Amino acid sequence: MKVGKIKKITMYSMDLDEVTSEEKKMIVDYGRQVITDDQYFEIGAVKALENYVEIGKKELKRKNKRKRISKRLL
């Protein structure tokens, strides 16, 4: 899975062989919230990837915060 920003447009690409069945179900669930049936998987995949990016950012902030706290204790 690759995530990159080009000119303020976020682009997503995903290798479907690497996606677990649980992730596929989640992607399809996001996609079914969209009206058009033809694009529901693609849009669901983008929504799921956006959530993964947000979760990753939050985890990174937590790690950095832990590092700062541990440095203060030393």
Secondary structure, 3 states (H helix, E strand, C coil): CEEEEECCEEEEECCHHHCCHHHHHHHHHHHHCCCCCCCHHHHHHHHHHHHHHHHHHHHHHHHHHHHHHHHHHC
